[in-house]
Amino acid sequence: MEKDVKKYWRTNIRYILMLLTVWFLASYGAGIMFKDALGTWGFWFAQQGSIYVFVVLIFVYVVLLNRLDKKYDIDEK
């Protein structure tokens, strides 16, 4: 049981780190580091795009965690 809890949380943390990396690349990377290559899109990503990406990542996280909960038979009661 304890081993399953560790695997669950290890997977959960891995999901969080992956999604935060995507958000970092979308906000900081596209908005600041690659702004010259993206032209006017770089400003858009810095101002609005990173917010949209963050909202989408929230929904992705919900889907991933629902699957993880089902895999480890963890349900809300």
C-alpha positions in Angstrom: 0.0 0.0 0.0 2.7 2.5 1.0 4.6 1.6 -2.2 1.5 2.4 -4.3 1.2 5.8 -2.5 4.8 6.6 -3.4 4.3 5.6 -7.0 1.1 7.7 -7.2 2.8 10.8 -5.8 5.9 10.3 -8.0 3.8 10.1 -11.1 1.7 13.1 -9.9 4.9 15.2 -9.4 6.2 14.1 -12.8 2.9 15.4 -14.4 3.2 18.7 -12.5 6.8 19.2 -13.6 6.0 18.4 -17.2 3.1 20.8 -17.3 5.0 23.5 -15.6 7.8 23.1 -18.2 5.3 23.5 -21.0 3.9 26.6 -19.3 7.4 28.0 -18.8 8.3 27.5 -22.5 5.0 29.1 -23.6 5.2 32.1 -21.3 8.9 32.8 -20.7 10.3 31.1 -23.8 7.9 32.3 -26.4 7.2 35.6 -24.8 10.8 36.6 -24.0 13.5 34.3 -25.3 12.0 33.7 -28.8 10.2 37.0 -29.2 12.4 38.1 -32.1 11.8 34.9 -34.0 8.1 35.0 -33.4 7.8 38.7 -34.3 4.5 40.2 -33.1 3.4 36.8 -31.8 6.1 37.0 -29.1 4.3 40.0 -27.5 1.0 38.2 -27.8 2.3 35.1 -26.1 3.8 37.2 -23.3 0.5 39.0 -22.7 -2.3 36.6 -23.5 -1.0 33.3 -24.9 0.6 32.1 -21.6 -2.7 32.6 -19.8 -4.5 30.5 -22.4 -1.9 27.9 -22.2 -2.2 27.8 -18.4 -6.0 27.3 -18.6 -5.5 24.5 -21.1 -2.9 22.9 -18.9 -5.3 23.0 -15.9 -7.8 20.9 -18.0 -5.0 18.5 -19.1 -3.9 18.1 -15.4 -7.5 17.2 -14.4 -7.7 14.5 -17.1 -4.3 13.1 -16.2 -5.1 13.0 -12.5 -8.5 11.4 -13.1 -6.7 8.6 -15.1 -4.1 8.3 -12.3 -6.8 8.1 -9.6 -8.6 5.3 -11.5 -5.3 3.5 -12.0 -4.6 3.5 -8.3 -8.2 3.1 -7.3 -8.4 6.4 -5.6 -11.8 8.0 -5.8 -13.5 10.9 -4.1 -16.3 10.0 -1.8 
